[in-house]
Amino acid sequence: MTVERDLRTLLSGLRPELNPGRYVFTTVPGGAVPAGVAPVVTVAEHEGLTLVLPEAEALAAELEYDFVAAWITLRVHSALDAVGLTAAVALALTDAGVSCNVVAGYHHDHLFVPHGRGTEAVGVLQALAAESDGRVSGPDSAR
């Protein structure tokens, strides 16, 4: 799979995919992932290990959290040094009033948005892709 750096090509090829389930952000002290937990994202911070994991796993492990998210994967294979993708996606979601936490994986970018707004966020991203591809998707397409 080849990586893409051109912003217009990246945006037109977003192909956002809503992963099933409810995901939460939590933290554990030290650096050990609790037994029975399989996070989809980990981030080592001075304050502890941040985990993004299915809500059911957090509940079973009695981990505290306060944000439940929908997980969207951008299926375009973006280069890690591509410029502008995160900014363009964040701007489109900002314009729609949708908060977003972005995680870059080796192959794809992953977005965590409020769980109740996952489908809406995918629609916003599909519209962004259509606009970037030169197709008209509605009255706001002339941005």
Helices and strands as residue ranges (DSSP letters): H 7-12, E 16-28, E 41-45, E 48-54, H 55-60, E 68-74, H 85-95, E 101-104, E 109-114, G 115-117, H 118-132
